[in-house]
Amino acid sequence: MGKGKDMGEELSGMLRGVPPQNILIAFDDKPAKSLADHVKEQEKKSIPKKHGPRRDRER
């Protein structure tokens, strides 16, 4: 179990200082994207949609 943590620390050390747009990642069978693009997509998905005022209430 400790090996996974060591590998994470090792990768973190290797990637320290590298700009996110220079890091390519790929999940499943999808094409590789830069880390910056992936983070932007995740932020877009996590933003809750704003709803207008409720129509059934009286003001």
C-alpha positions in Angstrom: 0.0 0.0 0.0 2.9 2.4 0.7 4.2 1.9 -2.8 1.3 3.9 -4.4 2.0 6.8 -2.1 5.7 6.7 -2.9 4.9 6.7 -6.6 2.6 9.6 -6.2 5.3 11.6 -4.4 7.8 10.6 -7.1 5.5 11.8 -9.9 4.7 15.0 -8.0 8.4 15.7 -7.7 9.1 15.0 -11.4 6.2 17.3 -12.5 6.9 20.1 -10.1 7.6 23.3 -12.1 6.2 21.9 -15.4 3.4 24.1 -16.8 0.0 22.3 -16.9 -0.3 22.9 -20.7 2.8 20.8 -21.2 1.5 17.8 -19.3 -0.6 15.4 -21.4 -3.0 13.0 -19.8 -5.4 10.3 -21.3 -8.2 8.5 -19.6 -9.7 5.2 -20.9 -9.7 5.2 -24.7 -10.1 9.0 -25.1 -7.4 11.1 -26.8 -4.8 12.8 -24.7 -5.5 16.4 -23.4 -3.3 18.9 -21.7 -3.8 19.0 -17.9 -4.9 22.6 -18.2 -7.7 21.7 -20.6 -8.8 18.8 -18.4 -9.0 21.1 -15.3 -11.1 23.6 -17.2 -13.5 20.9 -18.3 -13.8 19.6 -14.7 -14.5 23.1 -13.4 -17.2 23.6 -16.0 -18.9 20.4 -15.0 -18.8 21.2 -11.3 -20.4 24.7 -11.6 -24.1 24.3 -10.6 -26.5 25.9 -13.0 -28.2 29.0 -11.9 -32.0 28.9 -12.0 -34.2 31.9 -12.5 -36.7 33.1 -9.9 -39.4 30.6 -9.1 -42.6 31.3 -11.0 -44.9 29.6 -8.5 -44.3 32.0 -5.7 -45.8 35.5 -5.4 -43.4 38.3 -4.9 
